[in-house]
Amino acid sequence: MKKLLLPLVVTSLISTVAHADLLVGTYTAGTSQGIYRYAFDSSSGQISAQPAQTVKTENPSWLTLSHDQKHLFAVNENGPGQKDVVGRVSSFAIDPKTHDITPINQVESKGSEPTHSSLSKGEGFLFVSNYSVLPQPGGHLSVLPVKGNGELGDVVQQEAHEASKVNPERQASSHVHSIVSAPNGKDVYLQDLGADRIFLYKFDPKNAAHPLTAAKTPEVILAPGSGPRHLTFSKDGKHAYLTLEMAAQVVAFDVREDGFLVIRQTLDLAAGKPATAKGGGAIHLSRDGKFLYVTNRATSNEIFVYSVAPKTGALKQIQVRSVEGTEPREFTYDPSGKFLLIANQKSNQIVVVRLDTKTGHLGETVQKFDIDAPSDVKFLTAR
């Protein structure tokens, strides 16, 4: 009997490791209802046919998980023309055993069309990017306190900047697209598409009323009309990488000791193509930091793969691949690292692609999963 028990136990363990829960944030103007939780099989790369849970909330376009994955924060990207014109942020509790999601509270973001959020070091504050498509009120940063139980407080700080006005249609006002912290947690970076700048802040968790103050060198000036979008850092904090949405470029930076970003490289995602083909989007390093993946949306709808030089952080393009859809809003890696999942917002699918962790190359498509207007994808660790 003992000999029969061992393979049964091993099979059970393999099954547990192979499955994880996938969270999908969506736009809800169509048939989508909010946040969906699906089972994902990392052995086959398949998303379950039916959701394990549907959380009804308006336009949860960006999802932020706490480090322990006990809390989930979603921006409700509401604004003019939406069912709810008030920008909001929602907080949820996640059951550690079942992954069931329950609401905690919702507060106003004090801005229009919040499109991104991130947690501060220590997770006592949530930084929210109010993009605001229209010039009035224009975009700005909102800082919200987070209680230990995940409950959000009202906005305690707001920051806005002057627009570059280089592109009269898209840069008539500030459009805050993302706010992220460096690995040290002390340096915070705000990417403003409308200003063609990255704004630098210092974070002080003890200052509850005004946790962010402008750095001594407060801004990184980028090419006029380039439109910065998303920024990510190497694990050691020595290098950073940025997508320029309007220019369709990726920028590699060296990070100085004071947190200032020095441009090392600027690489094209749509060289020689018209403006209609330019839409730099999501950007993420591989878990081991050896590869960088970047999407270009608009009419291109491609994902670029770069190798990252170990010492210098310099980029070298090694692959360009179709996302097999339209408007790749975001993407993520599954917990096994064998698959990359692309949320193609306007073609209403999540495309699951095989990933070679050794070479960085993207391989065959293993699934095209239908879901209306997917905007963000995040994984919960296996239970």
Steps between C-alpha positions, in 0.01 A plus 500: 500500500784741574636463148162603358468809722821670380404561135154619608654762730746612233220537244305716742798727560565543127136587442512768771814662363372495139195713575474866589228763504496770233338839567374699202402866516271622222324801356127470566340710223409176320414162648778480761391538861829576675773276640510132409685217674591195292695183565814472288676172424875563474561155358287564191473881490120489509262742670188333640187535290294654780607752765530385858373843603367822348541821700267771374666843491520773237802514266764329721767567238807458725550252785751536784570216743649535846826313552331230710213484246240547771377827350413614150463859383330594173474839335152565365585685180180704487460835329304688234285272289505217755211366708671652804684824423684505835847346520525254788729245663375173651653277766438127542600222739632171360450182701844335529353149476222532242606819317141622532488879454273718717465880493644714779422855388508747213611865497520776241836548330429876484575492130375375166579163344748352749708261290779363722591448864789371708569443868768688690777328690340363815165511316363782712404705195356440155623727218227553238544643148204709390552512124207725399453490122342849490707814576263584782561404773826355362700217650668481838637270767292406804642344817265288710580352844454124543408354838634167623173327411521627141247778543569811291485847647418824321761671286763680713721645224465602137766609253459647149742632240503722194442335163747532215221583250722364220211294367194730528256209498669265746716729710279799576518403868680266736424129454649295784540147368689321778677542833756243614756469778863402457608178676633711790146629562630852561495627142163530324456574129197652329465454123302785343400444136373857472818661630764287323671462836566263786453676834711383794385490862641392834276286718466555876257252661503696825344805337142377489360825360760550226710185446651611165730797447673605179857374460789751477519425129123472450458398137642301211432683174412276207465567127220743412178318411634162613234428765650290786278215618639220722829456687663191653822436693762229515501317833822668612358842416795595281304508172152604392297461183222721364245483219432816304144455379475771235851451360478119518840464663660328796758690704769338715632704795787479743388596851726738692548474875269798550227322299530710186462313170768535233407387148719218368299387194190593303369224271220518245195274504362632170791644303394657173132440568226767519357636824206260466741210562644650819362408840767388745332317785574240766855426612631228732831332574515123522521364854873436467556845347668359190230608255271798449159475331324804354175542306423739217127544442324734252495326159821304572385267781838341562712395795875560498752287686840637607793337673640700791877532542583377854740781595382802302128430465525578128231356273534291184194409296468124448139453386186674378175305507138572419269501802236341274244760598432869542610743773723291730423701811700290747672164540639278773696178558337197659656375828686217325665747262412283200223722361434864426140624505408805288180698565386616154239755601338586166495150354348371825743218571780387725766333287717241678845458344769246585817659645855362493660625821852412379494689171225750581322419175124483471373185330169356394159626605336237719167671568286794390257564782193712429417771754358845439747793525777351717723775637727347765610150601656401832570161660440383853754248627394135516294402801 
